Every structure is written in C-alpha cells, then in structure tokens.
C-alpha cells in the first residue's frame, strides 16, 4: 500500500512519514530529501540559483516516479499542490492524507529552520498564512483523509492513518 502525506510546511509530513514507515515496515520516500540528495543541493540553494519553477518541475518528476512504487510512504513538499499535473497525479491515488494544522503551529514548527526558502522573508508568519489560504482547497480536493496534526501527537496521527486505511 502506498500512502501520500500532503499539507503545509511544518504540519509533520516528514516526521509522521518516518513513524509510519517504521510501524508498517515499508520505505519512506521523502520527495524534498530525495531531490536534495540526487541533485546534491539543498532546496534553499536550488530556489536561489535555479528558481522556484525549476524546483516545482523537478518535484513533479519525482511525484511521477512514485507511480511505479508499491508499498511505501511518500512525504511531499508543502507546495506539491501548486502544479495542476501534481493535483491530477494525487487525485488518482487512493491513500492521500492531508495533515492540516494552524498557521500558528506551522510557524512554531518552522521558525528556526533556515532550510525553507519561502520563509526567508521579513514576515514568515504572513507568508505561511498566504500559502495556507492559497493551497487549502487543493489539499482538501485531492485528499481522502484529513487530520488536524496540531491536535494530536505524531504517534496518534500515524495510528489514525493506519486504522483508517486498515494497514
């Protein structure tokens, strides 16, 4: 079984993905980390030197790669829903989980990170709010399960996902 985790940055996709992969004994494919590893470049540097569009296109190519995967957890980047092609790919998947959380939680979980290029602004909380509002409908449209990640522990969320999909 393949499970996709989508949601805003700071919602816990990578951490919950790791817990799920350990509990289910399947691999974790963290798209952002795979891109960084394969291109040997941090995403912040990619945004700075090649631009956001280059990153988004690369992200789409990695999402396409997941079509051939069977049993794994796929953690996406927060902006995966920015491209129509990605929405189409995710809409065709059976197990897509939207990890929703408040902008305040997003901010608390990301405020000390220098690895988030879209937050290198004078007002990162406003940026998070703007991105959340822009992407919310898309997250909801392609997900089969929505969980509020700031109202439960990561362990509880992983268990809810496992129970929901009977895995």
N, C-alpha and C positions, 0 to 999 in steps of 0.2 A: 504494500500500500504506500502511496505517495501522498504526503501531506505538505501543503504550502502554507507558510506563515506570511501574512501581509499586515501592514499597519504603519503608522508613523514612526519616525526615528524615536528611540527611547521607549518604545512600547514593550520591549523584551523579546523580540523575534529571535535574536541570536542566542540568548540565554535559554529561552524556552525550547528552542530548536535543539540545543545541546542536551537538555534534560530528556526530551522526547526520544532523541536518537539513542541515548543510553538506556532508557526504560524499554524501548522496543527492540533494541539490538540491531538498529539499521544505521546507515551512514547519514551524516549531515552534510548537505550541500549549501553552504552559505554563499550566496551569489557575490556579495561585496568582497568577501575574503578570497574567493576563487579568482575574481578579476584581479585583485591586488597581487595575488601570488603569480598568476600566469603572465601578467604584464610587468611584474616586478616593479610596481609603482603604487604608492599609497593613493587612495581616491582623491585626497586633497590636492596632491600634485597633479593628478590626471585632470581635475577640474581646472587647475591653474594653467597647465601647459597645453591641454588639448581641448578644453571646454566641456560644458555640461552635455552638449549634444553628442559628442564622441562617447562620453560615458554612457548615456542613455541607449545609444545604438549597441554598444558593447553589452550592456545589461540585457537587452532584448536577445542578442545572440546566445547568451548564457541561459536565458529562460527557455529558448528553443531547444537547447541541449537537453534540458530536463525532460523533454517529451519521451526520450528513449529510456529514462530511468524507471525502475520498478519500485522497490522498497527503499524509501529514503524520506528524510525530512528536508524540505527546501525552504531556507530562510531568504526572503527577498529584501531588497533595499526599500526604504520608505517611499521612494519616488517611482517604483516599478509601475504604478498605475498612471504615470504621466503619458505613456505612449499607447495609442489605440491598439497596436499589434499585441502588446502585453495584456491588455484587457481581454482581447479575443482569446489569447492563449489560456489565461487564467479562467475565463468563463467556461472553457471546455474541460476544465479539470473538476473532479468530483469532490476533493477534500481541500478546500481553501478556507483557512481560518483568519479572520480579521481580529487582530489584537488591538482593540480600541483603548485609548486612555486619554485623560485630560491633558490639555496643553501644559498645565502646571506640572504634572508628572513627567511629561516629555522633557520639560525644561530642567527639572531636578535630575533626571537621568542622563542628560546630555551636557549640562552647563560646564563641566570640567574637561570635556573632550575637545581636543584640537583636530580630531580626525573627521570632523563633519563640516565639509566645505560650505554648505548652505547656511551654516550658523556663524560664519566668520563675518558678522555684521555688527553694527552698533546696537541693535536691539534684537537679539536672538529669540526672545520670547514672542515678539511680534511676528518674526519670521515663522516660527513654529505655528502660531495661530493662523497666519495667512495660508501656509502649506496645508494645515489640517482642514481648513474650510474648503480649499481648492480640491483636495483629494478625497474628502469624506464620502461623497456619493459614489465615487468609483470603487473605493474599498467595499462599500456596502453592496454594490451591484454584483461584484464577482465572488463575494464570499458566501460560503454555505453555513458558516458558523461564526458568530460574533461574540467575543468575550471581552469584558472590561478588565484589562490587565492591571489597572491600578487599584482594583478592589479585592484582589486575591494574590496569594504568593505564586511565584513561578511554578512551584511544585503542584499547587492546586490547579493552576491553569493546564499544566501538562496532563494531569489526571482527568480533567474535564474533557480535554480533546480526545484522550484515549477512550474514555467512556462513550463519548458522542459517536465516534466512528467505529466503536466495537473492535478495537485492535488490541 
